[in-house]
């Protein structure tokens, strides 16, 4: 069996099974859960990582065998194929019966029940999701999402962070590895869908063209989410927030999204709404995680040298200095790496002799967008921060700026929820502005 699976994996990936993959396959064959595989050894990996690795194997096997392989049918499907007359495995001279711990399914059984037919129907609409060509290591974050989505069945999850930090790629990568976990997976972008009603109409009529739309559409959507296990992804969620005001406040015409986020945590259903945003939603903060089934994954820049190697900077002390200056942001690092190669003959030390932090045209455009979205109080605070490289305390800001305590505190909180301000705790709490954002503000003040 291991030989057979190894041949399939090697044909698809060019690599043989590693020790962890072999342990996982043997554990599944013995009817073990991911937790039991983890506890029995598995090189110290936790059950979430083992689940992710398993799903990668299932995807490879599904493509090679042209069958939908998953944890529940892995053993008997491999056994059936090995025993088939067309099998070229050649490892035994008689049929194998190595999978005794559960009933075998018959693949040509006809589904006669309408309810079963409905539950067996899969629908995936990922036309607006990106194609992942190169993925930086986010093993921890993938495991967190697996735990929330597969183990805890969280109805509302947000993935938030700076533009270009890798939020959309992370979610798409998780979906690519776990597509079989949901009956329906739908990816929508707020940028291309003007209203929530437009999104709901498209979902309901595309999944089932015979659907008769009834109002309110939100109620019909909740019935849909209750009837099947669905993952609904809403990307570019920050586009429904008001620019020029504090972070995470809905535009007047987008108040129905507020209702969606509240109700999806209160009603009984089996689905998940996952939102991707550059700003932390004020409503997600108001919904106390102690009382509501919600989770928020804040995606930060990379801190390890692996990202430096991926963008061609190496792992020297000079490269580490660039990693810190550009906050481990994968796109910033890639652009700076390209500049160093083409204009500095790949000499990182020479690049670091520049007096100011170098911003590419793309960085300047992105920072301009950030600055224009700030409220007047936030802009005033950000400009003051840009005048110093050192962290500044709230008390010092209060003394330096002509802002009320309310405006100052709300402004600091909003800048943190936009991920351009970081709190530093030592003897007290001080705040530090993003180096890239600081360099941009200095360029025009």
N, C-alpha and C positions, 0 to 999 in steps of 0.2 A: 504493500500500500504506500509506504513512504517512497519507494522507488518510483512508483507511478506518479505520485504528486510531484516529486522532485523533477521528473522529466517534463511535466507540464509547466512548472514554474521556470525551469531553465530555458524552455523553448520560448516563453513569453518575455522573460526579463534578462536572459543571458547569464543568470546566476543560480547556483544551487541553493537548496534550503540551508539556512543557518541553524545553529543549535537551538535558538529560541523557537524558531518556526517548527522544528521537529518536536520539541517538547509540547508545543501547543497542539499540534496535530495528534500526537499520541494521547494527550489529555482529553481532547474532544472525542477521540475514538473510544476512550474509556467512560465517556458520559460525564466528564467533570465540567463544572462551571468555570468561568474565568477566574473567580476568586479561589477556587480549589487548585487550579493550575498555578496561580500565583503563590499560594501557600505551600505547594509541593516543591517549590524551587524556582524554576523559570528565570534564573539569573537575577533574581531580586526585583523584577519588574512588577508593578502593581497591576491590578485587574483591568484598569482602564486602558493602559498601554497594551496589555495582552489582547483586549477586545479590538483595539485599533489595528494591531498587527494581524489578527484573525480576519478582520474585514478586508484588509488588503489582499490576503491570500484568497479569500472567497471571490474577490473581484477578478483576480488573475485566472482562477479556475473556471469562473463563469464564462469568461471570454474564450478560454481554450476549449471548453466542453460545450459551449453554446447552450448552457443551462443556467438557471437562477440558483446559484449555490449560496447557502447561508448556514448559520449555525444549526438550525433545526433540522436541516436535511443533508448536511455535509456527509455524514457517515454512510447512510443508506444509498445516497447518490453515487459516491465513489465505489461502494460495493457493487451496486447494480451495473455500473459501467465496466468494472473489471470482469464481472461475470458474463457480460454480454457476448454473443457469438462473434461480434466484430472486433472485440478487444484484442489489442496487440501487446498487452502487458507482458504475458509470458512468464509470470512469476510463480504460478502454481499450475498443477495439472487437473485440478477440479475446482468446482465452485467454492467460493469462500463465504463463510457466515460469521464475520467478525464483529457484527454490530447487533448484539442481542439485547441491549438495554432499553430499546423502545420499538414500537411498531414501525415497520417499514411502510412508507407511502407508495402508492402505485401512481406513476406519472401519467398514465393514460386514463385515470378515473375521470368520469364526466361529472361536472358540477351541475346538479339539477336544482338545488335550492337557490331562489333569487337572492336570498340574503348572503349565501356563500359566494355566489357569483359576484355580488357587489363588493364583498370584502376582498375577493381575489383580484379585483381590477386595480392595476397600478397606473398612476399618472404622474409624469414628471415634466414640468415646464421650467427648463433652465436656460431658455433662449437669451435672457438678459444677464445671465451670470457669466463671469469671465472664464476663459480657458486658461488653466494654470500650466504654464510652460516650465517655470522654475520656482521652487518653493523653498524658502529659507526655513531652517529648523524651528518649529514651534511645537515640539513634542508635548511640553507641559500644557500649553493652551489647548491643544487637541484633546488631551486627556480630560481637562476640565470640562470642555464642551460635551464629551462623551458621557461623563458622569451626570451632568445636568440634563442632557437630552434622553439618554438611554436608561439610566438608573433611577433618576429622580423625576423624570417626566415633567420638567418645569414648563408651565404654560407660557411664561413670558421671560425672554432673555434679551439682553442688549449687549452688543459688542461695540465698544466706543474707543476713540483715539484719534490722533492727528490724521489729516489727509495723507494718504500714501504710506501709512505705517504698516499696512498689511491686513486690515480688518476684513475686507471683502475676500482676499485670497485665502485667509484662514478659514472663513465659513465655507467657501466653495471647496477647499481641500477636504474639510470634514465631511461635506456632503458626498464628494466623490468616493470617500472611503466607507460611507455608511448609508448609501442610498436605499438599501433594502430595509432599513429600520422603519421607513414610513410608507404608508399606502400612497400618499400624494406629497410631492415636493414641488412648491411653486416659488419662483424667485421674481420679485417685482422691484422696480426702481421708482421711488417717488419722483425723480427727475423726469421720467417719461409718462407718469400718470398724474394728471392734474388734481384729481379728487379721489377720496377713498371709495366713493360709489362706483367710479370708473373701474377701479381695481377689483372690487367685489363682483361687478357685472361680468368682467372678463374672466375671473376665476370660475364662477358658477356656470357660465355658458360654454366655456372652453372644455372644462372637465366633463360636462354633460350637456350637449347641444340641445337636448329636449327640455332643459330646465325652463320653467315659467317663473319669471322674476316677480317677486312680491315685495311690498314695502311694509316696514322698513327693511332695507337690504342687510343691515347689520344683523338683524334677527335671523335672516335666511343664512347668512354666513356662519353664525354660531351653530345652527342646525347642521351645516356642512362639516364643521370642525368636530362636532359631537359624533357624527355618523362614521367618520373614517379618521384614521391616524394621519394627521397632516402636519407638515412643516412648511410654514409660510414665512418667507424671508422678505423683509422690506428694507431695501438698501437706500442710501442717501437720505436718511430720515431727517437730517439737519435742514433739508430744503423746505420743510414745513414750519420751521421756526422763523421768528421775526428778526431780520437784520437790524442792527442799530439799537437793540435792546439787550437785556441780560440773557444769558444763554438758556436755551431750552424752553422758550415761551412760544406757544402755538400762534400761527396766524389766525385771524378771525374765521376765515373760511375752512380751517383745518381742525375745528373743535371736535369733529366726529372721531378723529384719531385719539383724542383724549378719552372719549367714551370707549373706543375699541380696547385701549390698553387697560382701562379699569375693569371692564366687564370680562375680559378674557382671563383675568385672575379670579373672578368670582363665580362664573358659571361652571357647570360640570361638563367636561369634554375630555378628549384624549389627544389633543393637538398642541402644537407649540408655535407661538409667534416670536420670531427672532428679528430684532431691528438692528441695523448697522448705522452708526451715526458718528459725526465728528464732534458733536456736543453731547454732554451728559444731560439727559432729559430731566427737568425739574420734577416732573410727575413721578419718575422712577425713584427719586429720592423721597418724595412724599409718601409713596407706597412702602411702608416699612417692611423690610424683608422678614422680620420676625412674625409678621401677621399675614403677609401676602407671599404666594409662591413665585418669587421673581429672583433673577440673578443678573448681575452686571459684570462683564469681563472687560477690564480696562487694558487695552493693548499698548504697551510701551515699546521704546526702541530696544535694540539688541545690546547686550552688555558683554558678550563673549567675542573672542577673536575670530570665530567661525565666519561671521558675516564679513569681516575684513578680507578673509581669504576668498570668499565668494565673489567679491567685487574687485579683486585684484590688487588689494593694498598690502597683503601680507600681515604679519603680526609683530612688527617691530614696535619699539617704544613710540616712535613718531606716528605710526599708524594708530596706536592706541590713543594718542592725543587727538587725532582726527575723529576717532570713534566718539570720544567724549564731547568734543566741540560740536559735532553734528548729531549728538543725542542718539546715536545708534540707529538713525533713520535710514532704512535700506535704500530709498530713492536718492536721498541727499548724498549718501556715501558713494553710490554708483556714479552720480554726476560729478562729484569731486574727484573720484578715481579717474574718470575720463579726462577731466581737466589736467590732472597731474601727468597723465601719460602723454597728452598731446601738446601741452604748453610748458611743462617742466621736465620733459624727458624722463618721466617716472621718478624724479627726485623728490621724495616726500619732504625731506629736510629743507630743501629750497622753497617749497611751497609754504612751509610753516614760518618762513621769515617774513611773509607778508604782514603788514601792520594790522590790517583789519581782517575780520572773518569774511572769506570770499563767499558771495552768494551767486548762484547761477541765475539765469533769467527765469527759469521755472520756479526756483525758491522765492524770488522777488515777487512773482505773480501770485504765488500761493500765500505769502505773508501779507500782500496787499489785500487779498480777499479776506484773510483773518482780521486785519485791522479794521476794514470797512464794516465788518459785522459787529464790532464792539459797540457798546453803549458809550455815550459821552464820558461817564464816570470811569469806565474801563479804559478808555483811551487816555484819560488824564493819568490814571495809575500806571499804565504801561509806559507812557512817555517818561514818567518820573523814574521808573525802574531802569529804563534804558540808559540813564545817565551814570549808572554805577555797575561795576562788575560784581559787586559784593551783595550778599543777601540783605534784605531790609526787613525790619520787624514791623508789625502792625502799629506799635506805639510811635515809631519813627515816622511812618507814613502819615499817621494822624496829625503829627506835629508839622509835617512838611506840606501837606495838601489842604486846600480849603474845601474839604468834603465833610458832610455829616457822618457820624458813626455808622448810620444805616447804609448810606451810599458806599462808604469805604468797605464795610464788611461784605455787602452784597456784590460789590465790584470784584473784590478778591476771590470770593466764592465762584463767581461767574468765570473769571479768568482761569481758575483751576479746572472748572468743568469744560473749558475749551482746550485744556492740556497745553497751555502756553505759560503756566505758572506752577511752580513746585513748592510745597511746604517743606521746610527743613527744621527738624527738631534737634536742639542741643540743650542749652540751658533754658531756652524758651523757643517759641516758634518764629521763624523768619521765612521770607519768601524770596524765590529766585526766578527771574524771567528766563524763558528759553533763550539760549545764546543766539540761535538763528533769528528769532523774532526781535531780540534786542539789536542785532546788527542791522536788520531791516529798518527799524524805527530810527536808529541813529543816522541812517543814510538820508533822511529827509527832515530831521529836526536839528 
